[in-house]
Amino acid sequence: MLSGDDLENFGYYDNFEADENIDPMDYSLWVEKKIITKDQERLIENILGLVGETGEVAEKIKKLIRDGNKIANEEILKELGDVLFYTTALANLYGKGLQEVMKLNIKKLDDRQRRGKLKGSGDNR
Ligand SMILES: [Mg+2]
């Protein structure tokens, strides 16, 4: 079975095309190649990046509401891509990758929906 390292050694990620369907595992490995910080510095950079990029999404929506500015969907999608990048970087840092985050989130929200707990507050409702 090929590993991510094998694919990297073959140059697979060097030829990643943005218009292909992208497997979350491949995206996680691609993100990992873009990370330039390590250890504690990485944690801080990744979390500040996530908060900053989330703020950029909010800022665009704020201007849409406050000023009536037209915002192309692509502008929002690009910022969401930045949020996804840092989300993936943090998922990688905690050793699970984006695919595991997706699975855990689906499991959690499906469980809440089955129990009628989508509304409300609390992490463990
Ligand atoms: Mg951005």
Residues whose N, C-alpha, C, O or C-beta is under 5 A from the ligand:
A	BS01	MG	E53 E56 E79 D82
